[in-house]
Amino acid sequence: MQNQAMKILLAGLISLTTLAWAWDLMVAGGASGGSAPWVTRQEGLYLSGLLSIALMSLAMLLAARPAWLEGPLGGLDRMYRTHKWAGILAVGFASLHWLIEMSDDILKSLFGREGRVPKLHDTGLLEILRDLAEDMGEWAIYAVLAMLAVTLWKRFPYRPWRFLHQAMPVLYLMLAFHALLLAPTDYWAQPVGWLLALLLAGGVYGSVHSLAGHIGRSRRVQGRIVAVEHPAADIVGVHCQLDRGWRGHRPGQFAFVTFDRSEGPHPFTIASADRGDRTISFQIKALGDYTRSLAERLQAGQTVTVEGPYGRFDLDRRNPRAQQIWVAAGIGVTPFLAWLESLQDDPGQAPVADLHYSTRDRKTDPFVTRLETLCASLPGIRLQLHDTRQGEVLTAAEMLAAKDRSRRTEVWFCGPQGLADALKKGLDATWPGSLRFHQEAFEMR
Ligand SMILES: Cc1cc2nc3c(=O)[nH]c(=O)nc-3n(C[C@H](O)[C@H](O)[C@H](O)COP(=O)(O)OP(=O)(O)OC[C@H]3O[C@@H](n4cnc5c(N)ncnc54)[C@H](O)[C@@H]3O)c2cc1C
């Protein structure tokens, strides 16, 4: 469903931009004064450029985390996925734009230079600015291509990647300048120009917002660590007291947490219910360089910056008429801890649900006892443990055993992507009814 929102948005933007370009071609006559191959090249150049800047503008706007788009796109994690795909497509069209630009020599040798579309010739400052815009576009394309390569190369470490990614607003502004000066002047009096102006405004807003360090500022609060615990060798539990300004959270939401300014923010699910006293907890697993060293660095009394809450993995968003299957795997248990905690106040109102928890080793897992305790007071929640060391791998068939196939069903999943893919495949193959799969993506890049 949420992926569908992303596809609709991207396909809608591509179609709208193409239609606006086609309108110029049909109604205003498009590029003129040249022979067919040269006019085709010129129009190809315009269309690929328009599509590239349209998608890049969307990517920049989404990077500013506009709260009003979180709902339609299904949460911040989906918004980032849309940002990523808009960026990938934008770079694809930019490469096409560059290749078309480079096709000059081939066309000259095939058709001669006589039929070329005459270039716009201005004088003075405008001519200098156009030349500059052309050069800027070319440099920026090389840079965004390199950025795409390191983004898709998953082995490239996250920290240097994030550092390099901070150059994106500057590259976008260079490309916006290129588009603004090199778009045909008659565009500005018709739909294609109005659409371009709107998109550039959105993209410039996102870039300036990002360069000024304003992204997420209104949702950022200070706080202090009140307790640190070490429930397992690779897990640290952090309890924080936040200052005034924290607006509370819904169970299942996450926040960007900065323990150390030089490291910057990391996303973690708030693994506790909102008690109305601005206290929140995180359970953090050592999954990488920074999180591995976190346990030694954190102490009670330290300050913390929390930005949020974000996300739509929200207990209140479940469909009360649908049968509920909840799946937690590994550290993906954190949103469910918050869900179960929030249900303790009124166990009578708790839904009926199967909660599957997949763990590597039941004996050493610190969350098993916690889940058992929380579920003990919630008779509607049937906790099922799957110990993979004992060969108890969770399958779609197990999830669906004893389920009513005629009823609408919802799966809420938080865990590794590989398990999500395997379960989705199994569910598609075996479940005939209507089923919605909600997933919290623990990866944003
Ligand atoms: C919505 C969401 C909720 C999460 N909740 C939890 C949780 O409750 N408990 C938990 O243990 N983990 C959670 N994670 C995962 C956690 O954010 C990463 O494990 C952690 O940031 C890894 O940092 P690292 O530097 O140690 O690892 P690295 O080895 O440097 O990075 C591993 C991967 O983590 C991601 N990552 C790293 N740094 C950042 C960052 N600053 N911002 C965004 N992504 C980053 C990248 O995808 C990267 O490839 C969550 C992630 C997301 C997106």
The ligand as a Gaussian input file, in Angstrom:
#p B3LYP/6-31G(d) Opt

LIG

0 1
 C       13.154000       3.665000      11.801000
 C       14.321000       2.943000      12.430000
 C       14.215000       2.458000      13.715000
 C       15.288000       1.784000      14.301000
 N       15.170000       1.323000      15.567000
 C       16.194000       0.668000      16.143000
 C       16.095000       0.196000      17.497000
 O       15.077000       0.352000      18.180000
 N       17.165000      -0.451000      18.009000
 C       18.312000      -0.676000      17.281000
 O       19.234000      -1.279000      17.817000
 N       18.433000      -0.244000      16.005000
 C       17.409000       0.436000      15.423000
 N       17.546000       0.899000      14.144000
 C       18.805000       0.649000      13.426000
 C       19.870000       1.658000      13.866000
 O       19.509000       2.967000      13.462000
 C       21.213000       1.301000      13.226000
 O       21.546000       0.022000      13.624000
 C       22.303000       2.233000      13.680000
 O       22.051000       3.550000      13.255000
 C       23.616000       1.709000      13.105000
 O       24.645000       2.640000      13.316000
 P       26.197000       2.222000      13.302000
 O       26.967000       3.455000      13.000000
 O       26.533000       1.460000      14.501000
 O       26.279000       1.198000      12.123000
 P       26.879000       1.296000      10.635000
 O       27.623000       0.034000      10.406000
 O       27.667000       2.569000      10.499000
 O       25.600000       1.390000       9.847000
 C       24.791000       0.254000       9.594000
 C       23.551000       0.750000       8.844000
 O       22.742000       1.500000       9.772000
 C       22.158000       2.625000       9.118000
 N       22.629000       3.860000       9.775000
 C       23.824000       4.081000      10.345000
 N       23.896000       5.307000      10.834000
 C       22.714000       5.903000      10.573000
 C       22.185000       7.183000      10.803000
 N       22.889000       8.132000      11.431000
 N       20.941000       7.473000      10.365000
 C       20.219000       6.530000       9.696000
 N       20.660000       5.276000       9.453000
 C       21.881000       4.975000       9.886000
 C       22.615000       2.563000       7.677000
 O       21.626000       1.883000       6.926000
 C       23.857000       1.739000       7.720000
 O       24.116000       1.111000       6.506000
 C       16.491000       1.592000      13.559000
 C       16.599000       2.099000      12.269000
 C       15.536000       2.782000      11.703000
 C       15.682000       3.335000      10.328000

